[in-house]
Amino acid sequence: MMNFSASSIIAGLLFGFFGMLLFKEGKKRTSVELYFVALAMMIYPYFITDAILVWVIGIALTAAAIQMLKKG
């Protein structure tokens, strides 16, 4: 049974929104790496129910995306 907390739902919405923006940017720049990080940001909250883990993964993916944006 899925057991989502309010914190994990908010994190999922927040990182999903950023993932959507990064997805568009990845398509515009034709960056495959950024494209897949953005997809991961949009999809992973559906599979992780622990609120702390959702935040940790989201922050890590966001940091990776920021590094990719700076590099390219």
Secondary structure, 3 states (H helix, E strand, C coil): CCCCCHHHHHHHHHHHHHHHHHHHHHHHHCCHHHHHHHHHHHHHHHCCCCHHHHHHHHHHHHHHHHHHHHHC
